[in-house]
Amino acid sequence: MNKEKLSSLLVESDFIYDSELNVWVEKNQEPFNYNDGDYHENYILDVVTKATDCSVLSQELASFIKDWPSQYHFTSKRANLLRPFASKFRGKRILEIGCGCGAITRFIAEAGAQVTAVEGSKRRATITRNRCKDLDNVTVINSSSEKLPDIGEFDYVLLIGVLEYAQCFLGENGQISLLSSCKKRLKADGSLFVAIENQLGMKYLSGAKEDHLGIPMVGINNAYHYNGVRTFGRHELIRMMQKVGFDNVEEFLPFPDYKLPTLLITPYGHRERSNIIYPLVSEVHHKDAQSADSFTFSLEESTKIIWNNNLSADLANSFLMIASAYDTSHQTEDTLAWYYSDARINDTQKKIKFLERMVISLLKLIKYLVSLSRRSLSIGEKVYG
């Protein structure tokens, strides 16, 4: 669907184009009660409005990181969650519901997608528009998800850090309502990307604060408020998706979590090769920007036990689930994980793709070298005197 057709549909549905903000807005908009705080959001808006480089890898934006909200919205690590799928996005039509301040929007637009970004907060929608001000393949709509009209079918729909808020805005069965709505907006062979914290994540079991409420053990004790924000365990989340017709759900595991991931484990990696992939997970726990103040156990030491007992997905800190109505794979055979060393400056950032054959060959080599070392020590060695 081209922009002219999309514009016509929005006008017919009582949306107006705010030429000052460059955002489509509902005519009779109701208040939207979500933000990161006026101070933080005004700071983000001021930075992206004045910035000359708003790209994913912008060093200009990175220079304005001073606290958690600015880190979350300006760091290039946000994009790591979806980098392995960038080639699939090119030329596709993507709907992002709850685009926030546009970090993910910017990435998928740079990947070549035709992006429709929807955000309930006018200020945050304006931030997204400014984050993508030099891109003509992005349309920003200031609307709640339930007020969004039928604007055609999409190849992909994204819910990145959104599903946990569904009850707040859509009522008791908000998650089912939102997932069902997403499915209706997809093409028959389309896919839904859902990123969300795991209610039973090992970091939360170890004492980390619940991300949205800032209190330890809220999720573990299932102490969420009625019609408030809430996360879910792995099986509960999958059942919800299956209930609305997503029969195929692929489970990718981002670490330390989906918000600022360094490592993304594939479904094959954690299902079939957990015994050789767990050291990668142990090595990234310390990179968590929202780790516990004090721990009830060591995340690094417990990782091996958890992964060797096939509990990696059940106790992962967060999920990236890709759901579709049919058996559609979004991973390459033989791929176990992707690792990103993006703390470096732009031209030296690295991506490592861990292939099964590569890892197994490396382990065999290490085992062989260890055996040689032990053998050399024993030749001619005097045990006594």
Secondary structure, DSSP 4 states (H G I P E B T S, - for coil): --HHHHHHHHHHTTEEEETTTTEEEETTPPP----S-HHHHHHHHHHHHH-S--STT-HHHHTT--SHHHHHHH-GGGGGGTGGGHHHHTT-EEEEES-TTSHHHHHHHHTT-EEEEEES-HHHHHHHHHHTTT-SSEEEEE--GGG------EEEEEEES-GGGHHHHH-TTHHHHHHHHHHHTEEEEEEEEEEEEBTT-HHHHTTPBPTTT--BTTTTTT-PPTTS---B-HHHHHHHHHHTT--EEEEEEEES-SSS-SEEE-HHHHHH-HHHHHHHHHTTGGG-TT--SS-SS-HHHHHHHHHHTT-TTTT-SEEEEEEESS----S-TTEEEEEEETTS-GGG-EEEEEEHHHHHHHHHHHHHHHHHHHHHHHTT--S--
